[in-house]
Every structure is written in structure tokens, then in C-alpha cells.
Amino acid sequence: MKLYNLKEHQEQVSFGQAVRQGLGRNQGLFFPSELPELGDVDALLEMDFVSRSSKILSAFIGEELAADTVEQMVKNAFQFPAPVARVKDGVYALELFHGPTLAFKDFGGRFMAQSLAAVSDSDGKITILTATSGDTGAAVAHAFHGMDNIKVVILYPKGKISPLQEKLFCTLGGNICTVAVNGTFDDCQALVKQAFDDEKLRKDIGLNSANSINISRLMAQICYYFEAVAQLPKAERDNLVVAVPSGNFGNLTAGLLAKALGLPVKRFIAATNVNDTVPRYLQSGQWEPKPTIPTISNAMDVSQPNNWPRIEELCQLKGWGLSELGYGAVTDEQAAETLREMDVEGYLCEPHGAVAYRILTEQLQEGETGMFLCTAHPAKFKEVVDDILEKDIDLPGPLAKHNAMELLSLERDNDFGQLKEVLYSVQD
């Protein structure tokens, strides 16, 4: 498979190069030069999760990796389910929090780790640098923890992720270095991009990124959309509307790629919190990011989503109008109210899922089936959820274990010089 740089189309790379590089020249995102043909989608939907995912990912990767190699990578990465739960008549939740760090990022993070191991020179130096607004950090840290010849540096905005999110990935040590940045998630992303623009640094430490800008993570996320549709009753597949809680917009990009491959989804809805750059853009046609506002759905506190250019590219290639996308933004007060409504329905959720559920149920039309993505376990936001629902929800095993451990994070200013010092220091 060839991929091209969205900013410099003449830069074309293989899957392995894209995985190793992360970003192209001029901070450009890589995008498939052509979308594979999957054949009979109904037959695909009859397959089990691992077999189907292996087929989808092999179709993307092509002859670069043998089919049995890809299947083993998928088996190693997807060792947990993505179940669909009925919330009420005609509305389902796709639960993506059954992995080791209780968030959807486990799928992409673990498949990326498998991909990097498969395409890398065992003697080469690799440093993963990534920014997180909450869940990416844990998924990446756990996916790469203990891997030989790979150093991982994770940036996150100090005080702007939940305490339990922080504990889950900032307590590992070893080859994992976490940095609390005095700034916003957008500041963290900007530092990552600066690092990739420093050619000497990039070569010195073998720089790579595990954000959803890395194509291997994005490809892995396509698979759980097929798994979601496969679990629906066949009578409810024809008019399916999927609402995606959106921050950096990798999840929605993956869903649209699944639709482009033939998955029967009638339309997607981009659901954000008050960091609503994309909903305002879809309404007005003006791209006008505002300063990031902290919310209770902190993983979506992103004002300049990295993956949006991929969505525009895909829509242009497929002849889809952006007007076909549903969209909406939800305040903290509305998210809290929705969590209480869902609790009455008998479904325990957290703020990100509640944002998607609210907009889905507001926009769902007669005869349509609705599905929303639950991207994290409610216990990852225990303080917020307990307060809103007046409950004391239990901590699952992984959270309870890491909650008792000591934080190992460094604290640094929003300063590229300080980041460079950290990146070189972890090589020792």
C-alpha cells in the first residue's frame, strides 16, 4: 500500500515507512493512495472479530506484510471485545472500554505497537513522542511498556486530565516517560509537531508519534465499526446513524473510512463539547479555532483537531458533501443532565459518551437505528460521574492498582527547548 502526504502529494511512502515516520514533510498527514475493495461486506460481517479485522487490515497493507503476519498482529492487539449494548429501543452503545486501559485507544495503540515491531529494524533506535488529552497516553504507554529498543515520551496538559487517567499511565516508569506540560492539549500537540520539524532531533532519536496521526492506529479503529454493525440485528442495519464523540477526530475519520469501504452506515454525527471548531465550521464554512476551554469531557478539549484534513480529503475523494455530516456541541450542564437521563434508563455512562448520546437522540429520525460510541469506562471519570449521579462507582482492577501507585511524571513549561532536553535525556 502506498500512502501520500496530504500537504505534499509527491511524498509517497509504504505502510512501513508511514508507521515509522508518523508524519510526512511539513507536518503532513499520510493518507491511502487508494481504498481497497473488500468484496462481499455481508460475508465479512458473518466473520469473527479477529478474522474480519485481519482481512480488512491485510487489504490495506497489501503484500508488504504476509496475511498470516497481519493475523497474528491482530490476535496480539485485539485480545478484548467491543460489545454493543442496548440502551433503549433503537439506540445502542458501542462499548470500546474493555481493553487494558479501559478506553478505545487500546485498539489503535496496541495495533500500532505490533505494526512498529513488524516493520522496524531491531537494531534501530525508536522514540515515540505523543500528546494526550487523557486516554491516548494510557493506551500507548501500556502497549509499548517494556518493549526493547523503544523509548516513549508522553506529553499531557497538567491538571487538565482526570486524576485516574493520569495514574493509569504516569506510574509505569521503565521505558515510559511522562511529562505534565504547563499548558493545554493543543500546546502539547504543537510541541510534538515542533519536534517532528527538527530534522536533526528526528534522526538522532528515531522520532515517531503514536497519536491518531499515525496511520496504523487509524486503520485499527476501522475494525470496530464493522464489529459494531455485525452485532446489530440485520433488520436494524439499513438505517444506521452513528454518533462519535470527537476531539482530535481520529475516531470519526476511521468511521468514515469504514463507510467508504462499504460498511452500511446511513450517516455519521460529529459530537463535540464546547470546543466546537468543527460544528461551527460545518455551519458557517469558516475555520475559526478558539482558545481551548476545559470541560468534564476533557479528552475532547481540542480546538485544532489534527485529523480533520483526512476527513476533508476522504469526502472529496468519495464525492461526499460535508453537509452530509451531522454535528452538534454539548455544554457541561447538558452532558450532566444527559448522564442522569441515561442512568434512569439503566445505563451507566461517562461525559464523552453522554455528549454523543445526547446529540444522537436529538437528531435521530423515525425509522432510524442509532448507535453512539462509549470511548472510556465511567470509572476513569469517577469523581465527575460520582458527583453528577450521587453514586460511588467501583474502580475496575487496572484503575485500583495504578491509583495506589506513585506518580512519576516530570513537570515542564510549554517550551520546546525543555522538551528537547527530555527527549535526549531518555536515551541514556
Helices and strands as residue ranges (DSSP letters): E 2-5, E 12-14, H 15-21, G 25-27, E 30-32, H 41-45, H 49-61, G 62-64, H 67-77, E 84-88, E 91-95, H 105-119, E 126-131, H 135-144, E 150-157, H 163-169, E 176-182, H 185-197, H 199-205, E 207-208, H 215-231, G 234-236, E 240-245, H 250-260, E 267-272, H 277-284, G 298-300, H 308-318, G 322-324, E 326-329, H 332-344, H 351-363, E 369-374, G 378-381, H 382-389, H 397-403, E 410-413, H 416-425
